[in-house]
């Protein structure tokens, strides 16, 4: 079910018009635990795609300069302001799965 939920959320992130609402949502800090190298490939690729889409949409929608409007418990803060996601993604660069490594490098080059 985690994979199905991730795919549903990824579908939302593929629509830039949904970005402001999506990144405004309050999220549990435990969401960051999805960047865990122990998860299987599909979950890691989904969470990396989620982060990549949100990052791309924040840039394309010009939301980075609007960061004051997002609360500390928002998805925006977790993904962009806290720095925790970037650290977790960098840690995945040492993953033993080549496909995950390639995706990590792709995401990191867009930051």
Protein Blocks (a to p, Z undefined) as FASTA:
>chain_A
ZZmmmmmmmmmmmpmklmmmmmmpccdfklmmmmcfkbcfklmmmmmmmmmmmmmmmmmn
opmmmmmmpcfkbmklmmmmnommmmmmmmmmmpcbfklmmmmmmmmmmZZ
